[in-house]
Amino acid sequence: ERGRERGRGRETESEREAEREREGGREGGGERQRVRERQREREREGERESDRHSLCVGRVMEDDYTQVELGDGVPDIERGREGGHEPSPPSGTPEPENRDPRGMNRHLTVDFGQVIAEPASAHSFDRIWAWSHVSFEVCKLWGYRSVSLLCAVPASIAAGCLFACGACLHIWCLVPCARMCLLSRPTWQTFCLSLTDTILAPLCSSLAHCLRGADLKLARH
């Protein structure tokens, strides 16, 4: 009987050890799964960052949006001769940077259709019309770019110096003078009131007494 009890105790102890090993294996497997999930998340984040970088590089490497291309056929050319709206650019081209968000120089946006328009009774050749359109846009763009290349930096320097001088005068001269005037306003107000009470008020009252008996009559001859 004692041998049987000892055997049963050994069996229970072995069963407990097996259960502990199973629990430890489960916990280890859960930790391994967590580590694998973290590695997968890191790999996904790396792929997303690489995709974003490739998109940015692709946008930078695209052609300039100011280039003009001509095909064999010019769509809606008859409509454009009479000052119609220009065709919208393709959706694949990147939008230009908005350098005038407040619309200060919105009135300077001039298109070819707003300057030159051919009526229905006077039409030039289609190719001449298309190339004149292209030459106008290209000369306007590159002419502005060449002039700004020569004059933009000196003009910006001059404008910055001018606004700096104006800000300096406003801060150190105009605002202190205006503040001094505001501070001395009560004193000048009392001085002006005393002058009016001592000089103007008696003069006006005496004139009123003198002219009280005057009578004006209007008659038609």
C-alpha positions in Angstrom: 0.0 0.0 0.0 2.8 2.4 0.8 4.4 1.6 -2.6 1.1 2.3 -4.3 0.7 5.7 -2.5 4.3 6.6 -3.4 3.6 5.7 -7.1 0.4 7.8 -7.1 2.3 10.8 -5.6 5.0 10.4 -8.3 2.3 10.3 -11.0 0.6 13.5 -9.6 4.0 15.3 -9.4 4.8 14.3 -13.0 1.4 15.4 -14.2 1.9 18.8 -12.4 5.3 19.2 -14.0 3.8 18.4 -17.4 1.1 21.0 -16.9 3.6 23.6 -15.9 5.7 22.8 -19.0 2.6 23.2 -21.2 1.7 26.5 -19.6 5.3 27.7 -20.0 5.2 26.7 -23.7 1.9 28.5 -24.2 3.3 31.7 -22.6 6.5 31.4 -24.7 4.4 30.9 -27.9 2.4 34.0 -27.1 5.5 36.1 -26.6 6.9 34.7 -29.9 3.7 35.7 -31.7 3.9 39.2 -30.2 7.5 39.6 -31.3 6.5 38.4 -34.8 3.6 40.8 -35.0 5.9 43.7 -33.9 8.4 42.7 -36.6 5.6 42.6 -39.2 4.4 46.1 -38.1 7.9 47.5 -38.4 8.2 46.0 -41.9 4.9 47.5 -43.0 6.0 51.0 -41.7 9.2 50.7 -43.6 7.3 49.8 -46.8 5.0 52.8 -46.3 8.0 55.2 -45.8 9.7 53.8 -48.9 6.4 54.3 -50.9 6.1 57.9 -49.7 9.7 58.6 -50.6 9.3 57.1 -54.1 6.1 59.2 -54.6 8.0 62.4 -53.6 10.9 61.6 -55.9 8.5 60.8 -58.8 6.7 64.2 -58.4 10.1 66.0 -58.4 11.3 64.1 -61.4 8.2 64.9 -63.5 8.5 67.4 -66.4 7.8 71.1 -65.8 4.1 71.9 -66.0 4.9 74.9 -68.1 5.9 72.9 -71.2 3.5 73.1 -74.1 3.1 70.1 -76.5 1.5 70.1 -79.9 0.0 67.1 -81.6 -1.2 66.5 -85.1 -4.6 67.8 -84.3 -5.6 70.8 -82.2 -8.9 70.1 -80.3 -11.6 72.9 -80.2 -9.4 75.3 -82.2 -12.4 77.1 -83.7 -13.8 77.8 -80.2 -10.5 79.1 -79.0 -10.2 81.7 -81.8 -13.1 83.7 -80.5 -11.8 84.0 -76.9 -13.3 80.9 -75.5 -12.0 79.1 -72.4 -8.7 77.2 -72.8 -8.8 73.5 -72.3 -8.1 72.3 -68.8 -4.7 70.7 -68.2 -4.6 66.9 -67.9 -5.2 65.4 -64.5 -1.9 63.7 -64.3 0.2 66.9 -64.3 1.1 68.3 -60.8 -0.6 71.5 -59.7 1.7 74.6 -59.6 2.7 76.0 -56.2 0.3 78.8 -55.1 2.7 81.8 -54.5 -0.1 84.3 -54.2 -2.5 82.9 -51.6 -4.1 86.3 -50.8 -4.7 87.1 -54.5 -2.8 90.4 -54.4 -1.8 90.2 -58.1 -4.7 88.2 -59.4 -5.4 90.9 -62.0 -2.1 90.1 -63.7 -3.2 86.6 -64.9 -3.6 87.1 -68.6 -4.1 84.3 -71.1 -3.8 84.2 -74.9 -7.5 84.2 -75.4 -7.9 87.4 -73.3 -5.4 89.3 -75.6 -5.9 87.9 -79.1 -9.1 86.6 -80.6 -10.1 86.0 -84.2 -13.7 86.5 -85.2 -15.6 84.1 -87.4 -15.0 86.2 -90.5 -11.2 86.4 -90.2 -9.4 83.1 -89.5 -5.7 82.4 -90.0 -4.2 78.9 -90.7 -4.7 76.4 -87.9 -0.9 75.9 -87.5 -0.3 79.6 -87.4 -2.9 80.0 -84.7 -1.5 77.2 -82.7 2.1 78.3 -82.9 1.2 81.9 -82.1 -0.6 80.6 -79.0 2.5 78.6 -78.0 4.9 81.5 -78.8 2.8 83.9 -76.7 2.8 81.6 -73.7 6.4 80.6 -73.9 7.7 84.2 -74.4 5.5 85.4 -71.6 6.8 82.8 -69.2 10.5 82.8 -70.1 10.6 86.5 -70.5 9.3 86.9 -67.0 11.8 84.4 -65.8 14.7 86.1 -67.5 13.7 89.5 -66.2 13.1 88.1 -62.7 16.5 86.4 -62.8 18.1 89.8 -63.3 15.9 92.0 -61.2 14.2 89.8 -58.6 17.0 89.7 -56.0 17.9 93.4 -56.2 14.3 94.4 -56.1 13.6 92.2 -53.1 16.7 93.7 -51.4 15.5 97.2 -52.1 11.9 96.3 -50.9 13.3 94.7 -47.8 15.4 97.8 -47.0 12.5 100.1 -47.7 10.1 98.2 -45.4 12.8 98.0 -42.8 13.2 101.8 -42.8 9.5 102.2 -42.7 9.2 99.8 -39.8 12.0 101.6 -38.0 10.4 105.0 -38.4 7.0 103.7 -37.4 8.4 102.0 -34.3 10.9 104.7 -33.1 9.3 107.9 -34.3 5.6 107.8 -35.2 4.3 105.6 -32.4 6.1 107.6 -29.6 4.9 110.9 -31.1 1.3 109.6 -31.3 1.6 108.3 -27.7 2.9 111.7 -26.5 0.0 113.4 -28.2 -2.5 111.1 -26.6 -0.8 111.7 -23.2 -1.0 115.5 -23.6 -4.5 115.5 -24.9 -6.3 116.1 -21.6 -4.0 119.1 -20.9 -4.7 120.7 -24.3 -8.4 119.9 -23.9 -8.6 121.9 -20.7 -6.6 124.7 -22.2 -8.9 125.0 -25.2 -12.0 124.9 -23.0 -10.6 127.7 -20.9 -9.9 129.8 -24.0 -13.4 129.3 -25.4 -15.0 130.1 -22.0 -12.9 133.3 -21.5 -12.9 134.7 -25.1 -15.3 133.1 -27.5 -18.3 132.6 -25.1 -18.5 136.3 -24.0 -18.0 137.5 -27.6 -20.8 135.2 -29.0 -23.2 136.2 -26.2 -22.6 140.0 -26.8 -23.2 139.5 -30.5 -26.4 137.6 -29.7 -27.6 140.5 -27.5 -26.8 143.1 -30.2 -28.5 141.2 -32.9 -31.6 140.2 -30.8 -33.5 143.4 -31.9 -32.8 143.0 -35.6 -35.7 142.1 -37.8 -35.4 140.9 -41.3 -38.3 141.4 -43.8 -38.4 140.0 -47.3 -40.3 141.9 -49.9 -40.7 141.5 -53.6 -40.5 144.6 -55.8 
